[in-house]
């Protein structure tokens, strides 16, 4: 089934919601990354997961690959996710701003638990307002 890789990804997201199941989350995410052939979003989830468990070198390797992008396009939202996991608030917010400029952010970022560490930062609240206003005028990049 073509949905299988996404089921695997969603399982990884559920597992990454609890510290006790991070190991299973990483395993599911690694599987999804292979099944979806290195998709940047799944790759960023894996980088985020590695960062959460202290596998900083692996998270940084993923970050560098995402920042290199494919062709002319770098998916800024994916890069922001890994920086958030690494605890680099300035870089995460900078890349979220780029994602908004790319029209690749939806209002879900306001409730996504990944971005919880950024919620107290006034810059993040400003980005949410910017994302909300741009959501009314443009469709996100697929």
C-alpha positions as a printed Julia matrix, in Angstrom:
142×3 Matrix{Float64}:
  0.0    0.0    0.0
  1.23   3.5   -0.78
  0.01   4.61   2.66
  2.39   2.27   4.47
  5.34   4.69   4.57
  3.08   7.38   5.99
  1.68   4.99   8.6
  5.27   4.31   9.6
  5.96   8.04   9.81
  2.87   8.72  11.92
  3.83   5.88  14.26
  7.23   7.51  14.66
  5.59  10.84  15.54
  3.47   9.16  18.21
  6.5    7.39  19.69
  8.5   10.64  19.68
  5.78  12.2   21.82
  6.98  10.28  24.87
 10.55  10.01  26.05
 10.01   6.37  27.06
  9.35   5.42  23.42
 11.98   7.54  21.63
 13.91   4.42  20.55
 10.85   3.01  18.76
 10.19   6.44  17.25
 13.66   6.64  15.78
 13.39   3.1   14.37
 10.05   3.89  12.7
 11.38   7.18  11.34
 14.47   5.5    9.9
 12.18   2.97   8.2
  9.93   5.74   6.8
 12.97   7.63   5.5
 14.08   4.58   3.5
 10.55   3.88   2.23
 10.08   7.49   1.13
 13.56   7.74  -0.36
 14.99  10.5    1.78
 12.02  12.86   1.68
 13.19  16.13   3.35
 10.29  16.28   5.8
 10.84  12.72   7.07
 14.58  13.35   7.12
 14.01  16.41   9.29
 11.86  14.4   11.69
 14.72  11.92  12.01
 17.2   14.74  12.63
 14.87  16.16  15.27
 14.57  12.73  16.9
 18.35  12.23  16.93
 18.75  15.64  18.56
 16.25  14.77  21.3
 18.18  11.65  22.31
 21.57  13.37  22.23
 22.77  11.9   18.92
 23.97  15.39  18.01
 26.52  14.37  15.38
 23.87  12.45  13.42
 21.37  15.3   13.8
 24.01  17.76  12.56
 24.81  15.52   9.55
 21.13  15.54   8.62
 20.99  19.29   9.14
 23.92  19.86   6.75
 22.29  17.63   4.12
 18.98  19.52   4.44
 20.75  22.9    4.26
 22.5   21.77   1.08
 19.05  21.15  -0.4
 18.22  19.55  -3.69
 18.79  21.77  -6.65
 17.88  25.37  -5.89
 15.3   24.57  -3.23
 15.97  24.13   0.47
 12.88  23.27   2.5
 13.36  25.77   5.32
 10.65  24.26   7.52
 12.55  20.97   7.61
 15.76  22.76   8.62
 13.91  24.69  11.35
 12.62  21.43  12.83
 16.13  20.03  13.34
 17.46  23.29  14.79
 14.54  23.23  17.24
 15.51  19.72  18.34
 19.1   20.84  18.79
 17.93  23.72  21.0
 19.25  26.44  18.68
 16.39  28.91  19.04
 17.94  31.67  16.9
 18.56  29.38  13.93
 15.15  27.7   14.31
 13.34  31.05  14.25
 15.45  32.28  11.33
 14.59  29.18   9.29
 10.91  29.41  10.24
 10.95  32.95   8.86
 12.41  31.57   5.6
  9.7   28.89   5.54
  7.02  31.57   5.83
  8.71  33.48   3.0
  8.55  30.24   0.96
  4.84  29.94   1.84
  5.65  26.52   3.3
  4.14  27.0    6.75
  0.61  26.33   7.82
 -1.07  27.31  11.04
 -0.35  23.87  12.49
  3.05  25.16  13.59
  1.23  27.01  16.36
  0.12  23.74  17.93
  2.92  21.39  16.84
  4.6   20.16  20.06
  7.99  20.24  18.31
  7.95  24.03  18.53
  7.0   24.19  22.23
 10.51  25.41  23.2
 10.01  28.45  20.94
  6.58  29.51  22.2
  7.87  31.9   24.86
  9.97  33.81  22.32
  8.23  36.98  21.07
  9.81  36.43  17.64
  7.94  33.12  17.37
  4.62  34.77  18.17
  5.36  37.34  15.47
  6.07  34.56  12.98
  2.75  32.91  13.8
  0.96  36.17  13.08
  2.87  36.52   9.81
  2.04  32.9    8.86
 -1.64  33.49   9.62
 -1.83  36.58   7.44
  0.01  34.91   4.55
 -2.19  31.8    4.84
 -5.14  33.9    3.8
 -3.46  35.03   0.61
 -1.31  32.16  -0.7
 -1.36  28.38  -0.85
  1.55  26.48   0.71
  4.25  24.9   -1.44
  3.5   21.16  -1.92
